[in-house]
Amino acid sequence: MNAIEIRGLKKIYFNQFEALKGIDLDVREGDFFALLGPNGAGKSTLIGILTSLVRKTSGTLRIFECDFDKQQDQAKAYLGLVPQEFNLNIFEPPIQILINQAGYYGISRKQARVRAEHYLEKLGLTDKSTTPTRMLSGGMKRRLMIARALIHEPKILILDEPTAGVDIELRKLIWSFLVEQNKRGITIILTTHYLEEAENLCRNIAIIDKGEIIEDTSMAKLLSRLGKQTYIIDLEKDLPKKFTLNGFDCKRTATRQLEVTVMNHTPINTLFNLLNRQKIMVSSFREKSNRLEQLFLELTGGD
């Protein structure tokens, strides 16, 4: 079953700028879905239409069984949105923000408090539950916005740059929490400029550029197109003056570092076997750049 079904969706603004050019898109129920695109591609317009903040020009939109034009209130109840910009009442504490948000969906205060305490605990905010929100750090506010989006237990969670400005430790906490929510059956749509997030978290992906969907496929199929990957290999000792890695595109970047390109059809163990035979010991091994980032730039013509 599709959680979201979009057909022929267009948005033309008053200045005749066509932000969406008749896009078609399906998001399956229970998916962890990446919606990516450069700035100005149409992502924010699409999210705005999904959440009724922007009025579409034409096209159809269904959220589960609901026709968005005819059953908008029910359709919106299925959605939870975490916007890119902070839009919290900074004078209220987190517990009150969550309880108030639940009230908009007809949830009793007793039930709202139970849910609020649950999400505050899950997102590491229990000890800040009564602290005025203006005193929270940026990372805490991000987590509070995720809790607010989930308080009415929506079936779809839309996250617009949820880890912008968050340090790596908190990003990992948010990633872990989102994976847990997805396993519970919540459909998640993620937009992010941290492309490693999308590669690590999402099963399917759509890339939008200049108002058009230019890719709509599984993450695995998209990454398989790359054909090769370049790795940085740090070594325990200085490289010998003479060494050979037959079959690999290799260059020395420092006395204890190699840059090696490996084709997808070549087992990575072949490379390590060659290194071991020459007694070249590896201390660390990492990708030179994110695979999805390379493909994204190729597809969108980015620098």
Residue pairs with C-beta under 8 A, 6 or more apart in sequence:
1 28
1 29
1 64
2 26
2 27
2 28
2 29
2 62
2 64
3 27
3 28
3 29
3 30
3 31
3 63
3 64
3 78
3 155
3 156
3 187
4 25
4 26
4 27
4 50
4 61
4 62
4 63
4 156
4 187
4 189
5 25
5 26
5 60
5 61
5 62
6 23
6 24
6 25
6 26
6 59
6 60
6 61
6 62
7 24
7 59
7 60
7 61
8 22
8 23
8 24
8 58
8 59
8 60
9 20
9 22
9 23
9 24
9 25
9 46
9 49
9 56
9 58
9 59
9 60
9 61
10 18
10 20
10 21
10 22
10 56
10 57
10 58
10 59
11 18
11 19
11 20
11 42
11 45
11 49
11 54
11 56
11 57
12 18
12 19
12 57
13 19
18 211
19 42
19 45
19 211
20 42
20 45
20 46
20 49
20 56
20 57
20 59
20 211
21 210
21 211
21 212
22 58
22 59
23 42
23 46
23 59
23 208
23 211
23 212
23 213
24 213
25 206
25 213
25 216
27 33
27 156
27 187
27 189
27 204
28 187
28 204
29 64
29 155
29 185
29 187
30 182
30 185
30 186
30 187
31 187
31 188
31 203
31 204
32 178
32 179
32 182
32 188
32 190
32 201
32 202
32 203
32 204
33 187
33 188
33 189
33 190
33 202
33 203
33 204
33 205
33 206
34 190
34 191
34 192
34 198
34 201
34 202
34 204
34 205
34 206
34 219
35 43
35 46
35 47
35 189
35 190
35 191
35 205
35 206
35 208
36 43
36 191
36 192
36 195
36 198
36 205
36 206
36 207
36 208
36 296
37 43
37 191
37 207
37 208
37 209
37 300
38 209
38 300
38 302
41 208
41 209
41 210
41 211
41 300
42 208
42 210
42 211
42 212
43 160
43 191
43 208
44 84
44 160
45 54
46 208
47 53
47 81
47 158
47 160
47 191
48 54
49 55
49 56
49 61
50 61
50 63
50 79
50 158
51 76
51 79
51 81
51 158
52 72
52 76
60 67
60 68
60 69
61 68
61 69
62 68
62 75
63 75
63 78
63 79
63 156
64 75
64 78
64 155
66 72
66 74
66 75
66 78
67 75
68 75
77 105
77 152
77 154
78 154
78 155
78 156
79 154
79 156
79 157
79 158
80 149
80 150
80 152
80 154
80 156
80 157
80 158
81 149
81 158
81 160
82 142
82 145
82 146
82 148
82 149
82 157
82 158
82 159
82 160
82 162
83 145
83 160
84 160
84 161
84 164
86 138
86 141
86 145
87 145
88 97
88 133
88 141
88 144
88 145
88 148
89 97
89 133
90 132
90 133
90 134
91 132
91 133
91 134
92 100
92 132
92 133
93 128
93 129
93 130
93 131
93 132
93 133
94 116
94 120
94 125
94 128
94 129
94 130
94 131
94 133
94 136
94 144
94 147
95 113
95 116
95 117
95 120
95 129
95 130
97 133
97 144
97 148
98 112
98 115
98 116
98 119
98 120
98 144
98 147
98 148
98 151
99 109
99 112
99 113
99 116
101 148
101 151
101 152
102 109
102 111
102 112
102 115
102 116
102 151
102 152
103 109
103 112
104 152
105 151
105 152
107 115
107 151
107 152
112 151
115 151
115 153
116 129
116 147
116 151
117 126
117 129
119 146
119 147
119 150
119 151
120 126
120 128
120 129
120 147
122 147
122 177
122 180
123 143
123 144
123 146
123 147
123 173
123 174
123 177
124 143
124 173
125 140
125 143
125 144
125 147
128 136
128 140
133 141
133 144
136 144
138 165
138 166
139 165
139 166
139 167
139 170
142 162
142 163
142 164
142 165
142 166
142 170
142 174
143 170
143 173
143 174
145 162
146 159
146 162
146 174
146 177
149 157
149 158
150 157
150 181
150 186
154 186
155 185
155 186
155 187
156 186
156 187
156 188
156 189
157 178
157 181
157 186
157 187
157 188
157 189
158 188
158 189
159 178
159 188
159 189
159 190
159 191
159 192
160 191
161 191
161 192
161 193
162 174
162 178
162 190
162 192
163 170
163 171
163 174
163 175
163 192
163 194
163 197
164 193
166 174
171 194
171 197
175 197
175 200
175 201
178 188
178 190
178 201
179 201
181 188
182 188
190 197
190 198
190 201
190 202
192 198
195 290
195 292
195 293
195 296
196 290
196 292
196 293
198 205
198 219
198 292
199 219
199 223
199 290
199 291
199 292
202 219
203 218
203 219
204 217
204 218
204 219
205 215
205 216
205 217
205 218
205 219
205 222
206 213
206 215
206 216
207 213
207 214
207 215
207 216
207 296
207 299
207 300
208 214
209 299
209 300
214 299
214 300
215 222
215 299
219 292
222 292
222 295
223 291
223 292
223 295
224 264
225 295
226 264
226 291
226 294
226 295
227 263
227 264
228 261
228 262
228 263
228 264
229 261
229 262
229 264
229 287
229 291
230 259
230 260
230 261
230 262
230 287
230 288
230 289
231 259
231 260
231 261
231 262
231 285
231 286
231 287
231 288
232 253
232 257
232 258
232 259
232 285
232 286
232 287
232 288
233 257
233 258
233 259
233 260
233 275
233 282
233 284
233 285
234 256
234 257
234 282
234 283
234 284
234 285
235 256
235 257
235 258
235 280
235 281
235 282
235 283
236 256
236 281
236 282
236 283
237 256
237 280
237 281
238 255
238 256
239 252
239 255
239 256
239 258
239 280
240 278
240 280
243 278
243 280
244 274
244 278
245 260
245 271
245 274
245 275
246 274
247 266
247 270
248 260
248 261
248 262
248 266
248 271
248 274
249 260
249 261
250 258
250 259
250 260
250 261
251 258
251 259
252 258
252 259
253 259
256 283
259 288
260 271
262 268
262 271
272 282
275 281
275 282
296 302
297 303
